Amino acid sequence: MNPTISDTLLPEGKKIYFASDFHLGIPNGEESLKREKRIVQWLTDIAPTAHEIFLVGDIFDFWFEYKYAIPRGYTRLLGKIAELTDSGIPVHVFTGNHDMWMFDYLPKELGVTMFRDPIPRSWNGKRFYIGHGDGLGPGDHGYKFIKKVFRNKLCQWLFARLHPNFGIAMANFWSRSSRKAGEEKDKVFLGDENEWLVIYSNEILETEDYDHFVFGHRHLPMEIKLNKGAKYTNLGDWISHYTYGEFDGQEMRLLKL
């Protein structure tokens, strides 16, 4: 059992919400805006019962913060997040493989907390392990290498030397190409024993006790029983499925908008 996790008792009627993989920016501005408005409406709807909100990676299909410039758009979502944090609702943002180049803009301007790696949390005695999910588990060595390159401070500094008009356009092209290459794989369920985040979760359970593992990245909504009575939940996406997680203090559910 991990002794470092402090437990929080949820107030009556309050819930923890999880969502992932909005990929705002694709496939085009018009469709992205429609999706953004649905996300904002969902955030508005859950606000009265939200104790905390976790946005678990790939909020944007691409994001890079220059010193004095950020990607254009997404004002409705950014404004809604600021409204939530201003009202006292903690919003936690995880970087994903498509928006790992988020730095300090969202924490400073919107008041969110940001995470780059999985974190443990506990509510009402239920222990959670939460992360985006990219680069975890067996295989995918090519991506794991690329992730190290993209996280490298020198590589980030070199990219920042590019003019935003060129740098963002080039990165958007790469991001769309990367996503399209994996689209068909994302639709295929590999089976309980072969899903790599399930394998990773069971490996964690060999040394630490958790009740729930919550990930995104996979784009396929899943609820799978793990060893020791734990449960793995993949949050799906907001491109095809519009699914999200809800913990009411007793039960973790995967729901569809």
Summary of the structure (lengths in Angstrom):
residues: 257
radius of gyration: 17.8
end to end distance: 34.6
largest distance: 51.6
contacts: 789
relative contact order: 0.17
helix: 37%
strand: 22%
